[in-house]
């Protein structure tokens, strides 16, 4: 019975590592999206101020 408990904690550690990896990927994706949005807004602001003429 203790063997099954020990193996379950090992599976939970593996699952926790996988969840951390997924969360890190989501965080990096959001960082890229937000960075791209900021660059787009910056370019639009420059164009509206007349930098393109």
N, CA, C and O atoms as CSV, one atom per row, in Angstrom:
chain,resi,resn,atom,element,x,y,z
A,1,UNK,N,N,0.823,-1.191,0.000
A,1,UNK,CA,C,0.000,0.000,0.000
A,1,UNK,C,C,0.864,1.251,0.000
A,1,UNK,O,O,0.527,2.231,-0.663
A,2,UNK,N,N,1.973,1.234,0.732
A,2,UNK,CA,C,2.837,2.415,0.740
A,2,UNK,C,C,3.526,2.599,-0.606
A,2,UNK,O,O,3.890,3.716,-0.971
A,3,UNK,N,N,3.709,1.488,-1.355
A,3,UNK,CA,C,4.325,1.616,-2.674
A,3,UNK,C,C,3.448,2.447,-3.606
A,3,UNK,O,O,3.956,3.268,-4.369
A,4,UNK,N,N,2.146,2.239,-3.548
A,4,UNK,CA,C,1.252,3.000,-4.423
A,4,UNK,C,C,1.239,4.474,-4.027
A,4,UNK,O,O,1.123,5.343,-4.892
A,5,UNK,N,N,1.356,4.761,-2.750
A,5,UNK,CA,C,1.397,6.153,-2.304
A,5,UNK,C,C,2.677,6.811,-2.791
A,5,UNK,O,O,2.663,7.957,-3.242
A,6,UNK,N,N,3.773,6.088,-2.700
A,6,UNK,CA,C,5.051,6.645,-3.147
A,6,UNK,C,C,5.044,6.879,-4.653
A,6,UNK,O,O,5.571,7.889,-5.119
A,7,UNK,N,N,4.464,5.974,-5.415
A,7,UNK,CA,C,4.430,6.159,-6.859
A,7,UNK,C,C,3.486,7.304,-7.235
A,7,UNK,O,O,3.724,7.997,-8.225
A,8,UNK,N,N,2.427,7.508,-6.463
A,8,UNK,CA,C,1.514,8.611,-6.745
A,8,UNK,C,C,2.194,9.957,-6.557
A,8,UNK,O,O,1.965,10.875,-7.345
A,9,UNK,N,N,3.022,10.095,-5.532
A,9,UNK,CA,C,3.704,11.378,-5.326
A,9,UNK,C,C,4.681,11.639,-6.455
A,9,UNK,O,O,4.888,12.791,-6.836
A,10,UNK,N,N,5.285,10.593,-6.995
A,10,UNK,CA,C,6.172,10.766,-8.142
A,10,UNK,C,C,5.406,11.251,-9.355
A,10,UNK,O,O,5.894,12.101,-10.101
A,11,UNK,N,N,4.222,10.724,-9.559
A,11,UNK,CA,C,3.391,11.171,-10.668
A,11,UNK,C,C,2.947,12.612,-10.473
A,11,UNK,O,O,2.866,13.372,-11.438
A,12,UNK,N,N,2.663,12.989,-9.250
A,12,UNK,CA,C,2.257,14.363,-8.984
A,12,UNK,C,C,3.394,15.326,-9.263
A,12,UNK,O,O,3.166,16.420,-9.780
A,13,UNK,N,N,4.624,14.934,-8.927
A,13,UNK,CA,C,5.770,15.798,-9.216
A,13,UNK,C,C,5.933,15.977,-10.720
A,13,UNK,O,O,6.211,17.075,-11.203
A,14,UNK,N,N,5.757,14.890,-11.444
A,14,UNK,CA,C,5.850,14.972,-12.911
A,14,UNK,C,C,4.739,15.860,-13.455
A,14,UNK,O,O,4.972,16.666,-14.357
A,15,UNK,N,N,3.546,15.719,-12.917
A,15,UNK,CA,C,2.424,16.544,-13.342
A,15,UNK,C,C,2.642,18.011,-13.009
A,15,UNK,O,O,2.286,18.890,-13.794
A,16,UNK,N,N,3.226,18.276,-11.852
A,16,UNK,CA,C,3.504,19.656,-11.448
A,16,UNK,C,C,4.544,20.279,-12.372
A,16,UNK,O,O,4.437,21.453,-12.729
A,17,UNK,N,N,5.552,19.493,-12.761
A,17,UNK,CA,C,6.562,20.004,-13.696
A,17,UNK,C,C,5.928,20.332,-15.041
A,17,UNK,O,O,6.247,21.348,-15.659
A,18,UNK,N,N,5.036,19.471,-15.480
A,18,UNK,CA,C,4.361,19.705,-16.759
A,18,UNK,C,C,3.486,20.956,-16.686
A,18,UNK,O,O,3.438,21.738,-17.636
A,19,UNK,N,N,2.803,21.141,-15.576
A,19,UNK,CA,C,1.972,22.341,-15.412
A,19,UNK,C,C,2.830,23.604,-15.403
A,19,UNK,O,O,2.445,24.624,-15.974
A,20,UNK,N,N,3.992,23.533,-14.754
A,20,UNK,CA,C,4.901,24.691,-14.750
A,20,UNK,C,C,5.379,25.011,-16.154
A,20,UNK,O,O,5.461,26.179,-16.533
A,21,UNK,N,N,5.697,23.971,-16.937
A,21,UNK,CA,C,6.138,24.193,-18.320
A,21,UNK,C,C,5.032,24.825,-19.157
A,21,UNK,O,O,5.281,25.747,-19.934
A,22,UNK,N,N,3.812,24.326,-18.994
A,22,UNK,CA,C,2.684,24.901,-19.740
A,22,UNK,C,C,2.457,26.351,-19.346
A,22,UNK,O,O,2.205,27.198,-20.203
A,23,UNK,N,N,2.545,26.641,-18.043
A,23,UNK,CA,C,2.334,28.009,-17.576
A,23,UNK,C,C,3.435,28.926,-18.107
A,23,UNK,O,O,3.169,30.068,-18.482
A,24,UNK,N,N,4.665,28.426,-18.138
A,24,UNK,CA,C,5.774,29.235,-18.660
A,24,UNK,C,C,5.555,29.544,-20.141
A,24,UNK,O,O,5.807,30.664,-20.584
A,25,UNK,N,N,5.083,28.550,-20.910
A,25,UNK,CA,C,4.795,28.782,-22.330
A,25,UNK,C,C,3.696,29.819,-22.504
A,25,UNK,O,O,3.786,30.685,-23.375
A,26,UNK,N,N,2.659,29.733,-21.676
A,26,UNK,CA,C,1.578,30.720,-21.747
A,26,UNK,C,C,2.101,32.111,-21.408
A,26,UNK,O,O,1.751,33.090,-22.066
A,27,UNK,N,N,2.940,32.195,-20.379
A,27,UNK,CA,C,3.496,33.488,-19.990
A,27,UNK,C,C,4.357,34.077,-21.098
A,27,UNK,O,O,4.266,35.271,-21.381
A,28,UNK,N,N,5.187,33.262,-21.726
A,28,UNK,CA,C,6.018,33.758,-22.821
A,28,UNK,C,C,5.179,34.185,-24.010
A,28,UNK,O,O,5.497,35.175,-24.669
A,29,UNK,N,N,4.108,33.450,-24.295
A,29,UNK,CA,C,3.221,33.829,-25.391
A,29,UNK,C,C,2.558,35.171,-25.103
A,29,UNK,O,O,2.449,36.016,-25.992
A,30,UNK,N,N,2.119,35.366,-23.871
A,30,UNK,CA,C,1.514,36.654,-23.505
A,30,UNK,C,C,2.537,37.782,-23.576
A,30,UNK,O,O,2.193,38.892,-23.983
A,31,UNK,N,N,3.775,37.526,-23.194
A,31,UNK,CA,C,4.828,38.534,-23.282
A,31,UNK,C,C,5.053,38.949,-24.725
A,31,UNK,O,O,5.179,40.138,-25.019
A,32,UNK,N,N,5.105,37.983,-25.622
A,32,UNK,CA,C,5.305,38.280,-27.043
A,32,UNK,C,C,4.124,39.078,-27.587
A,32,UNK,O,O,4.317,40.041,-28.330
A,33,UNK,N,N,2.912,38.690,-27.226
A,33,UNK,CA,C,1.716,39.393,-27.698
A,33,UNK,C,C,1.711,40.831,-27.188
A,33,UNK,O,O,1.457,41.761,-27.953
A,34,UNK,N,N,1.989,41.016,-25.904
A,34,UNK,CA,C,1.980,42.367,-25.338
A,34,UNK,C,C,3.095,43.228,-25.921
A,34,UNK,O,O,2.892,44.415,-26.176
A,35,UNK,N,N,4.250,42.649,-26.130
A,35,UNK,CA,C,5.367,43.386,-26.720
A,35,UNK,C,C,5.027,43.805,-28.150
A,35,UNK,O,O,5.304,44.936,-28.550
A,36,UNK,N,N,4.431,42.898,-28.917
A,36,UNK,CA,C,4.017,43.223,-30.280
A,36,UNK,C,C,2.955,44.311,-30.297
A,36,UNK,O,O,2.987,45.196,-31.152
A,37,UNK,N,N,2.013,44.252,-29.360
A,37,UNK,CA,C,0.963,45.270,-29.267
A,37,UNK,C,C,1.574,46.635,-28.960
A,37,UNK,O,O,1.180,47.639,-29.553
A,38,UNK,N,N,2.532,46.677,-28.040
A,38,UNK,CA,C,3.181,47.944,-27.689
A,38,UNK,C,C,3.935,48.520,-28.887
A,38,UNK,O,O,3.897,49.729,-29.120
A,39,UNK,N,N,4.609,47.677,-29.635
A,39,UNK,CA,C,5.334,48.150,-30.819
A,39,UNK,C,C,4.351,48.690,-31.857
A,39,UNK,O,O,4.595,49.732,-32.465
A,40,UNK,N,N,3.239,47.979,-32.056
A,40,UNK,CA,C,2.247,48.437,-33.016
A,40,UNK,C,C,1.668,49.796,-32.610
A,40,UNK,O,O,1.518,50.679,-33.455
A,41,UNK,N,N,1.345,49.969,-31.333
A,41,UNK,CA,C,0.822,51.250,-30.864
A,41,UNK,C,C,1.854,52.363,-31.028
A,41,UNK,O,O,1.504,53.487,-31.387
A,42,UNK,N,N,3.109,52.058,-30.770
A,42,UNK,CA,C,4.180,53.036,-30.921
A,42,UNK,C,C,4.292,53.474,-32.386
A,42,UNK,O,O,4.420,54.666,-32.666
A,43,UNK,N,N,4.245,52.542,-33.297
A,43,UNK,CA,C,4.341,52.860,-34.731
A,43,UNK,C,C,3.134,53.680,-35.181
A,43,UNK,O,O,3.285,54.650,-35.925
A,44,UNK,N,N,1.945,53.298,-34.736
A,44,UNK,CA,C,0.741,54.049,-35.100
A,44,UNK,C,C,0.823,55.469,-34.553
A,44,UNK,O,O,0.446,56.414,-35.246
A,45,UNK,N,N,1.301,55.637,-33.339
A,45,UNK,CA,C,1.428,56.973,-32.751
A,45,UNK,C,C,2.399,57.831,-33.562
A,45,UNK,O,O,2.128,59.008,-33.800
A,46,UNK,N,N,3.511,57.265,-33.983
A,46,UNK,CA,C,4.478,58.011,-34.789
A,46,UNK,C,C,3.855,58.407,-36.118
A,46,UNK,O,O,4.031,59.537,-36.573
A,47,UNK,N,N,3.133,57.494,-36.740
A,47,UNK,CA,C,2.499,57.796,-38.017
A,47,UNK,C,C,1.439,58.892,-37.866
A,47,UNK,O,O,1.325,59.758,-38.733
A,48,UNK,N,N,0.671,58.865,-36.790
A,48,UNK,CA,C,-0.371,59.861,-36.588
A,48,UNK,C,C,0.232,61.234,-36.271
A,48,UNK,O,O,-0.385,62.256,-36.575
A,49,UNK,N,N,1.395,61.275,-35.680
A,49,UNK,CA,C,2.021,62.555,-35.367
A,49,UNK,C,C,2.649,63.189,-36.604
A,49,UNK,O,O,3.133,64.319,-36.537
A,50,UNK,N,N,2.649,62.501,-37.698
A,50,UNK,CA,C,3.171,63.065,-38.934
A,50,UNK,C,C,4.584,62.643,-39.233
A,50,UNK,O,O,5.249,63.268,-40.059
A,51,UNK,N,N,5.063,61.604,-38.591
A,51,UNK,CA,C,6.410,61.128,-38.847
A,51,UNK,C,C,6.548,60.485,-40.213
A,51,UNK,O,O,7.660,60.342,-40.721
A,52,UNK,N,N,5.428,60.093,-40.818
A,52,UNK,CA,C,5.469,59.415,-42.107
A,52,UNK,C,C,5.510,60.394,-43.268
A,52,UNK,O,O,5.803,59.988,-44.393
A,53,UNK,N,N,5.226,61.668,-43.034
A,53,UNK,CA,C,5.172,62.614,-44.151
A,53,UNK,C,C,6.507,63.253,-44.455
A,53,UNK,O,O,6.606,64.069,-45.370
